[in-house]
């Protein structure tokens, strides 16, 4: 375990050492790592995907993807909160000198909330629509990397969050009858409101 922690801290140092060197990279890092930009982009992509599709069948498939992504995000968040009650890992800035590009969050570093949310949504979409899913996976990965770069997460925090998000999406997708039932209910409601 000490070896893994050593590699984790070494990778953190390599990525965080890049912060503070170039103003443009710091600005990009701050944009990506903040609590609002990427989650807003993910939400807007899900909204666009809800209406995407040239046929009713394609739209229904995309709406299933949005539903699975939303349920996966909710499940992953619930699991993450339980983990945080049981385990509290210090943030990098609390235990070593870092180049900090963000405020100092006070919750547990492991797993990363950002990576958990990003990968739950991305994987939920990926299971149904590979093109949109790959795009969201890139966004989720950049969200996670920026938080290492900005000094608020170790790489293992991001990897754990990504795994938790992916697992949550996989678990939700396996509940096919529940997804179909909810998809039908939400689809009917959306149709009555003119939102499908």
Buried (B, 14 or more C-beta within 10 A) or exposed (E): EEEEEEEBBEBBBEBBEBBBEEEEBBEBBBEBBBEEBBBEBBEEBBEEBBEBBEEEEEBBBBBBBBBBBBBBBEBBBEBBEEBBEEEEBEBBBEEEEBBBBBEEBEEBBBBBBBBBBBBBBBBBBBBBBEEBBEBBBEBBBBBBBBBBBBBBBBBBBBBBBBBBBBBBBBBBBEEEEEBEEBBEEBBEEBEEEEEB
